[in-house]
Amino acid sequence: MQPIATQEQIEAGLAELARADPRLRPVIEKAGPVPLRLQPSGYAGLAGIVVSQMVSRASADAIHARLLSRLGEITPAGVLSLEEADFRQIGLSRAKQAALLGVARAVSEEAIDLDAVRHLPAEQAIADLTALPGIGPWTAEVYLLFCGGHPDIFPAGDVALQAAAAHAFSLATRPTARDLRIIAEEWSPFRGIAARLLWAYYGTVIRRTVAPVGS
């Protein structure tokens, strides 16, 4: 499994996708540049994705900045040192607090290696990550995509990807996660690039900032 680590790999993957599924050719033309958006792996990377859940990009950036300012560096030990009041002042919900603390404990106790997990087959990597407290499939898949460069991960539960697919393929309704996962099977082993493409299409054509992690 070759991790996605360069813009050249994105371009090569888009070419393969266009050959495999002609429906994607106009999507590629309209989407414009498809960015790599590769992020550091490890606890800090996963923490950034947890912070971004269910909030706008601006809110996520502000919360992340406050967390970073409070700790200097986002580490398991640093997060475990925070008091209840610190989480409230930073702007983290109790659910996100619980997730950050749960993962911090798991990493500190060596129950999981967040750098090593990104090299596992997708199914096993997702299973290991979702076994962590507060980590659901979307968070696990986005971590593997953007912090691990996994080439064949597709977060079918992401509403932006669902909306992009509905618009791009002129579907009558937005596909469910199950339906979109079936559609995306045709794009294997380049589903990680197909996800990036649909996010870029959504941002360009539907004109919203939707990528789950920073560029």
N, C-alpha and C positions, 0 to 999 in steps of 0.2 A: 504494500500500500504506500504510494508516494504522496506525502502530505502536500497540500497546496501552499506554496511558500513564495511564489513570484507572480508578477503580473503576466509574464509570458505563459505561465501555466493556465491562467484564466483565459487568455486569448486562444490557446490551443484547445482548451476544453469547450469553449464556445463554438469553435469550428466543428468539433466532433458532435456536439449537440445539434447543430444545424444540419449535419448530414444524417443523424439518427432520427430526427423528428422535424420535418419541413415546417411544421406549424410554428417552430421557434424562430425561423428566419426573420419574419417581420418584427417579432418581439426583440430580437437582437438589434435590428436596425433602429427601432424606436427608443430602446432603453438608453442608448448612449454608452459612455464608459461604464464598465462594470468593475468597481473597485475591489481590491484584495481584502482590505479591512482586517488584516491579521493582527492579533493582540497577543501580549505575553501570556504564557500558560501559568498554571499554579494558582495559589490561593487568591492572589490579588486579581487575577483575571476572572475567576469564578465569582468573586465578591462583586466585581463591577457589573456582571450580568444580573446577579441577584438584585442589586440596587436599581437596575433599569426596568425591572418587572413592573408592568401595569402603571407606568408614569410616563410623562412626556420626556423627550430628549432633554429639554431645558431643565426640568425638575431632576432628572437623573444626574445630569452634570453638576448641578448645584449640590445635591446630596453627596455625591462622590467627592467633590471638592472639600466639603466640610469634614468628611470622614478622613480624607488624606491630610487635611490641615491638623486635625486632632491627633492623628497617629504619626504623621511624618512619612510612614511607610505602612501599607496595609498588609499585615501579617497575622497569622493565627494568634500568636502571643499578644499582639497589640489589641486585636478585637476582644480577646478573652479578658483583657485588663479593663475594658470599659465598664462603667457603671450604668445602671438603668437610666439615670438622668442624661448620660452622655448620648445614648441612642435617641432619646427624645429630642435633645437639642440638635443633633445631626439631622433629624427628620426621618428616621427609619421607623417603619411600622413594627409592631410586635412580631408579626409573621416574618419579616425580613431580619429582624434582630435574632429570632430563633434560628433561622436558616444560617446566618453568618456564624453564630455561636456553635451550632451543631456541626457545621463543616470544619470550623476551627478546631474543635475538639477531635474530630475524626482525623484530621491531618496531624495534629500534635501527638495523637496516640498511635500514629502510623497505621491507621485502619485503611487508609487509601493514599495512593501517590498520584496527585493530580497531574504531574508531568508524565508519568508512565501510562496512565489510563488512556491518554489520547492516541497511543500507538496500538491499542487493542482493536479487534474487529468491532464494527459499529454496535452490533447488538449487545456484546458483552460490555463495552464501554458505557453505553446508555444504562444498562442494568446496574453497573457499579455506581454510577453517579446518582441515579434515582434512588438508590438505597440510602443515600445520605439524607439527613433531616432537612426537610424544606426544599429539596431539589426535585422538581418535576421534569417531565420529558422535554418541554420547551427549553428550560434552562440547560439541561444536559446537552441537548442537540446544538444549541447556540454556542455553548462552551467548546464542544468538539469541532464545530465549524470554524469559529473565529479565533480560538485560542490554541486549537490543535491542528488546524488546516486539514481536517478530515475531508477527503475528496467526495465521499458518497453519503453524506448526511443531508436529510431534507426535513426541516421542521414543519410538517404538514399541518400542525395545529396553529400555526402563526396566521392571524387574521389578515395581515397584509399580503402574505403569499396567496392566501385563498382569494382575496379580492383581486389581486393582480392576475391570477389564472382565469378568474371569471371574466374579467375585462379583456384580457389578451385573446382568449379563445371564444369570446362571445357566448358564454354559457348563460342559460336562463336564470340561474341562481348561483350564489357563491357555493363552491363545493365544500363538503364537510372535510374534516381531517382525513377520514377514511377514504373518501373519494379522491382527494388530492394525492394521498399516498399512492393510490393505485395508478393515477395519471403519471406520477413521478417515477414509477418503476421503469418506465420506458427510457428514462434518462440515466439510469445506472450504467457505468460507474462514475458518472459526472454529476450526481445530484447536488453535491455541494456547490458546484458552479451554477447549476440551474437555479438553485435558491438565490444565489447572489444576483443572477440575471433578473429574476422576478422582483426582487427588492428594488433593483435599479429601475426596472420598468415602472413599478409602482411610484417610486419617487419622481421619475421624469414625466410620466404620462398622467398619473393621478395627482402629481404635484404635492406630495407630502414628504416630510423627513421621517423615514420609517426604520432605517437600519437599527438593529438592536444594540449594536456596540459602536463606539466611535471610530471614525476613519483615521 
